[in-house]
Amino acid sequence: MSRLQQCRRLLDRAEELRFEDPREALLVAESARDQVAALDREEIGASNWFAIQADAWAVFGSALRSVCHLGDSEGALNVAIAFLTSPELRGNGDPLAYAHLAQRAAYLRRDQERFEEALELIDEAVSVYREHGTVQALAGALADRGSILGRAGHNEEALAHLSEALDHLDADLSPRNYFSAVYNVALYLHDLADDSPEVNELAVRWLELARRCHTDLPTESLSLLKLKRLEGLTSIRLGQIEAGLRELWQTHAGLGRLGADFEQALTLLHLAATYLAQGRPQEVKGVAARLFPVFRGLKTDREARAALMLFYNAAQAETATLELIDRVSAIVQEAQARSLMRARS
C-alpha cells in the first residue's frame, strides 16, 4: 500500500470515529493531517497533493467540530478552502469536493447558530449534487438542510425536507445518513406531540424505525445515546415510568464515558423532572448529587455551573419545582450553544 493510500485510509478512519468516539477521532485526524503534510508533492503530483491536503484539513475541521472546538474548526476549514482553491488545482478540481466542504461548513454554522449562513452553504452543496452528485449525496444534503431547520426551531419545515430526503436515501448504501434522518423525524415529532395524541403516536412509530436502523452502528456513539434518551422520554410520556428511567440512567452512564458534559447535565435534569413529577424527593436529591463530576467539565461556564448549583441546593432543600428544572435546562442549553462558539482553550 502506498503512503497516499495509507493516508486516505487514516482519514476514512477519522471520519468513522467522529460518530463513535469524537475525542479519538480528533487524535486520528490530527495524525492524518500531519502524515498528509509529509507526503512528497513531486512523487504524487501537484493536483493529488493539494487535493489530499484539502481533505486532511477538512476532516480535521470536522473532528474539531465534533468535540465543540468550533473556533479551531473554522480555522481548519479555511485552510481546506485555501488548498482547494489553489492555482495548482485550477481546472482540475473536483466539484464534489467543493460540495463536501460546503456541507461541512454548513454543519459548523448550524452549531454556531448562524442558521442563515448554514442554509446558504447547504444550498450550495445541494446545487452541486443536483448537477454532479449521486442520488444518495443529494438526499444526504437535503436531510442536512432539515437538520439545520430543526436546530433553528422550524420543526414542521424540517420534517418536510427530511421526508423528501428519506424518499431517496437508501438504508443499505447510506446507513448513517438514513438513521440520522429517521432519528431527526422522531425527535421533531416528539417535540410537536405535546398536545396531540395523533402526532405522539406517529413519533413513536418513527422512534421504533430508528431503533431498527441502528443495529449496524456503534452502540455508544453520541447519536445513539441521544436515541436512547429519546426512547426514555417517550416511555415516560407513555406512562412506562420505570422503563424510561432505566433508559435515561443508561444514557447518563454512556454520555459520561464519552465525556459529553452538557448532554450529561441535560439528561440528569430529565431524570430529576421525572422523579419530581412522581413525588420522589429522595431520588431528586440523588440525581442532584450526580452533578458534581459534571461541574468539573463545565468549569469554564459560570452561568451553567451557577444554574446547576441552584438546582442542587433546591433539590437538597426539597424546594425544587418543574419550572425551576425547565429554567435550569434552558440555561444549560444556552451555555452549550456558547461553548460551540468558542475556540479550544
Sequence and secondary structure as in RCSB ss.txt:
>XXXX:A:sequence
MSRLQQCRRLLDRAEELRFEDPREALLVAESARDQVAALDREEIGASNWFAIQADAWAVFGSALRSVCHLGDSEG
ALNVAIAFLTSPELRGNGDPLAYAHLAQRAAYLRRDQERFEEALELIDEAVSVYREHGTVQALAGALADRGSILG
RAGHNEEALAHLSEALDHLDADLSPRNYFSAVYNVALYLHDLADDSPEVNELAVRWLELARRCHTDLPTESLSLL
KLKRLEGLTSIRLGQIEAGLRELWQTHAGLGRLGADFEQALTLLHLAATYLAQGRPQEVKGVAARLFPVFRGLKT
DREARAALMLFYNAAQAETATLELIDRVSAIVQEAQARSLMRARS
>XXXX:A:secstr
  HHHHHHHHHHHHHHHTTT HHHHHHHHHHHHHHHHTS HHHH HHHHHHHHHHHHHHHHHHHHHTT HHHHHH
HHHHHHHHHT GGGTTT  HHHHHHHHHHHHHHHHHTT HHHHHHHHHHHHHHHHHHS HHHHHHHHHHHHHHHH
HTT HHHHHHHHHHHHTT  TTTSHHHHHHHHHHHHHHHHHH TT HHHHHHHHHHHHHHHHHGGGS TT HHHH
HHHHHHHHHHHHTT HHHHHHHHHHHHHHHHHHT HHHHHHHHHHHHHHHHHTT HHHHHHHHHTHHHHHHHTTT
 HHHHHHHHHHHHHHHTT   HHHHHHHHHHHHHHHHHHHHS   
